């Protein structure tokens, strides 16, 4: 079960688009002569940057200021955009780490002397 609030579900969709983009872009860049890890890390950095921008923009909006008539205290209501209770912009760090992990995996798979 996926738990989100606000537009936090967009983080999962951005990550899925990053995964699909890296799978589709990698063979195309390889045919052009660009090394394999370059396309993977490029897609994940772009996805992470977009997710960070969108998350900070959505979670940085000013809240509604309400006055409690009984106590006279001010309450500020802010919409939160989270995925599994974590604000969506912090998943950008995970996306970059996934890109680095994919690059390490690609380098390890192509290393000479590896037995399968």
C-alpha positions as CSV (number, residue, x, y, z in Angstrom):
1,X,0.0,0.0,0.0
2,X,1.4,3.4,-1.0
3,X,0.6,6.2,1.4
4,X,0.9,9.8,0.3
5,X,-0.6,13.2,1.0
6,X,-1.2,16.1,-1.4
7,X,0.8,15.7,-4.6
8,X,3.4,13.4,-2.9
9,X,2.4,10.6,-5.3
10,X,4.2,12.6,-8.1
11,X,7.5,11.5,-6.6
12,X,6.8,7.9,-7.4
13,X,5.7,8.9,-10.9
14,X,8.9,11.0,-11.4
15,X,11.0,8.1,-10.2
16,X,9.2,5.7,-12.6
17,X,9.8,8.2,-15.4
18,X,13.5,8.3,-14.5
19,X,13.7,4.6,-14.6
20,X,12.0,4.3,-17.9
21,X,14.0,7.2,-19.3
22,X,17.3,5.6,-18.2
23,X,16.3,2.3,-19.8
24,X,15.3,3.9,-23.1
25,X,18.1,6.5,-23.2
26,X,21.0,4.2,-22.4
27,X,21.0,2.2,-25.6
28,X,20.5,5.3,-27.7
29,X,23.5,7.0,-26.2
30,X,25.6,3.9,-26.5
31,X,24.9,3.9,-30.3
32,X,26.1,7.5,-30.4
33,X,29.3,6.6,-28.6
34,X,28.5,8.1,-25.2
35,X,29.6,5.8,-22.3
36,X,26.9,3.8,-20.6
37,X,26.9,5.3,-17.1
38,X,26.6,8.9,-18.5
39,X,23.0,8.5,-19.7
40,X,21.9,6.7,-16.6
41,X,23.3,9.3,-14.2
42,X,22.1,12.2,-16.4
43,X,18.5,10.9,-16.4
44,X,18.5,10.4,-12.6
45,X,20.0,13.8,-11.9
46,X,17.4,15.5,-14.1
47,X,14.6,13.5,-12.4
48,X,16.0,14.4,-8.9
49,X,16.4,18.0,-9.8
50,X,12.8,18.2,-11.1
51,X,11.5,16.4,-8.0
52,X,13.4,18.8,-5.7
53,X,12.1,21.8,-7.5
54,X,8.6,20.6,-7.5
55,X,8.7,19.4,-3.9
56,X,10.2,22.7,-2.5
57,X,7.7,24.7,-4.6
58,X,4.7,22.7,-3.3
59,X,5.8,22.4,0.3
60,X,7.1,26.0,0.5
61,X,3.7,27.7,-0.2
62,X,2.5,30.0,2.6
63,X,-0.1,28.6,4.8
64,X,-3.6,29.9,5.8
65,X,-3.6,31.8,9.0
66,X,-6.7,31.2,11.1
67,X,-7.7,32.7,14.5
68,X,-9.2,30.4,17.1
69,X,-12.2,32.4,18.5
70,X,-12.1,30.7,21.9
71,X,-8.5,31.0,22.7
72,X,-7.4,33.9,20.5
73,X,-4.4,31.9,19.2
74,X,-3.3,31.9,15.6
75,X,-3.1,28.6,13.8
76,X,-1.3,28.2,10.5
77,X,-2.5,25.5,8.2
78,X,-0.1,24.3,5.5
79,X,-0.8,21.6,2.9
80,X,1.9,18.9,3.0
81,X,3.0,16.9,0.0
82,X,4.6,13.6,1.3
83,X,5.2,10.0,0.3
84,X,5.3,7.7,3.2
85,X,5.4,10.7,5.5
86,X,8.6,12.1,4.0
87,X,8.3,15.4,2.1
88,X,8.7,14.8,-1.6
89,X,11.8,16.9,-2.2
90,X,13.9,14.7,0.1
91,X,13.4,11.7,-2.2
92,X,15.7,13.5,-4.7
93,X,18.6,12.4,-2.6
94,X,17.5,8.8,-3.0
95,X,17.1,9.3,-6.8
96,X,20.7,10.5,-7.1
97,X,21.9,7.6,-5.0
98,X,19.9,5.2,-7.3
99,X,21.7,6.7,-10.3
100,X,25.1,6.3,-8.7
101,X,24.2,2.7,-7.7
102,X,23.2,2.0,-11.4
103,X,26.5,3.5,-12.6
104,X,28.5,1.3,-10.1
105,X,26.5,-1.7,-11.2
106,X,27.2,-0.9,-14.9
107,X,30.9,-0.5,-14.2
108,X,31.1,-3.7,-12.2
109,X,29.2,-5.7,-14.9
110,X,31.6,-4.5,-17.6
111,X,34.8,-5.0,-15.5
112,X,37.3,-7.4,-17.1
113,X,38.1,-10.6,-15.3
114,X,34.7,-11.0,-13.8
115,X,33.4,-14.6,-13.8
116,X,29.8,-15.4,-14.2
